[in-house]
Amino acid sequence: MDAKETLNKLEQGEYQNSRILTLGGIPFSARDVLVKAPLLTRLNMFYLGDRGEGKTQLAHDINSYFGENHCYAEGRPDFEPSELFRQLDSQILGRVLKGEATPEEEGHIEKLTANVKKNLFYIDELNRCPPITQNYFFNLMDGKIIFQGRILPLGNKGYSVGFASANSGNAYTGTFDMDAALLDRMHMTIDITHPDFFPTAEDVFDIFSGAKKDPRASMPSAQGQSLTEDIIKMHEQFKQRPASQLLCVMAPYFNLGLDYLANSSKHSKRALKRMWPNVDGLRTDVDEDKLYPLSKRAIFGSIALTSGLEMIAEETGKVPNGSNREKSQAELELFLDTLKLTVPFSGVISPQYAESQCGGDAYQAYEHIFGANSSRRREVLDKFPRVYDAVLLAEQGKTNTALLDEITSNGGEWQPVRDAIVHYAHSAEKEISNAQIVDKAKSNSARS
């Protein structure tokens, strides 16, 4: 089955949402973004939302795609993920109780459950676990567990993905704030009840006028064979897509450039992280007090999401025509739009800013910083032509000082991009030189 067929099958489910989300100028369905993209790219997904508005229904839909290959758990204060993977070996336990076990057997009284080989791990109401319990989920969302001193991968055929849900705003009885490190491992976090992602009025009418009369979430109708193998094959096709050198060159801007402070001794937000953003001398005109640098994990996730959405657009015939330069700019704009799916709840936007200036609306805070009319986005897109030309030269093992000077013309935030381009050019120059040596050796051998 090819990727297009699998994507079509992922349309099946009871969750209804026909809202169109325009990212990078391309129209995507809500299911493209909420379901297909994270499964295609193997990105962990975290659904936030008010109670009774569809989180559990989405969970049932996604679990159904994996048949018996999914593992479902409810978040609770005493939950620890090892419950899913460890159990006592009854045979060894019996020998221990009879005093017949060897010392080696006594040290291996636990064995792994079949859940280790499941492909999907879904945790419902994750924020009902206190922070100390949330720490146990780090390895789970990284696709591994530790058992008897060994690190073991989760999943089958190299594929495991984590999904979780929680009530948005931590406003309900028995909920806890989410740990920042765990949020970083949830590659995509979306409040499905925010107006930007909420079902349309037509959807709501269809939901209430349909045959369903039960307020409980519906288990999807039987779909026959599990889609696990098809999803894994689709993910393998995704992994074969080449990395975008433009986005790789831009990555240092988001990881290092956004760390830059003009007026501090170390020129670094990370150096002042215990106090940021409550630091004297921060420039408010360039949002030094509003935005923390993105982690490498977050940038990896956004680049993967960009590539995955491009693949969905290609399979559905939505990719606009244009020159290589135009396509590269469209890719950069798509990347900037995907940040709306990864940044707002990741902890990199100052909570004080979101609360005081945006009424607590994380998406409005994102729009002010990276949205279509923001000064930061305009700056990134203004730099694009020079970065694009510099990358083309770098691929040939060349650099242009005047071009690089233009990239770094307005401050230290862009120096990491310049450094990355120079490094890329040196690497390409070395590869070209080595290839020429090999070609020359082959030519000499042929003549002799």
Secondary structure, 3 states (H helix, E strand, C coil): CCHHHHHHHCCCCCCCCCCEEEECCEEEEHHHHHHHHHHHHCCCEEEEECCCCCHHHHHHHHHHHCHHHEEEEECCCCCCCHHHHEEECHHHHHHHHCCCCCHHHHCCCEEECHHHHCCEEEEECHHHCCHHHHCCHHHHHCCEEEECCEEEECCECCECEEEEEEEHHHCCCCCCCCCHHHHHHCCEEEECCCCCCCCCHHHHHHHHHCCCCCCCCCCCCCCCCCCHHHHHHHHHHHHCCCCCHHHHHHHHHHHCHHHECCCCCCCECHHHCCCCCCCCCCCCCCCCCCECCCCHHHHHHHHHHHHHHHHHHHHCCCCCCCCHHHHHHHHHHHHHHHHHHHCCCCCCECHHHHHHHHCCCHHHHHHHHHCCCCHHHHHHHHHHHHHHHHHHHHHCCCCCHHHHHHHCCCCHHHHHHHHHHHHHHHHHHHHHHHHHHHHHHHHHHHHC
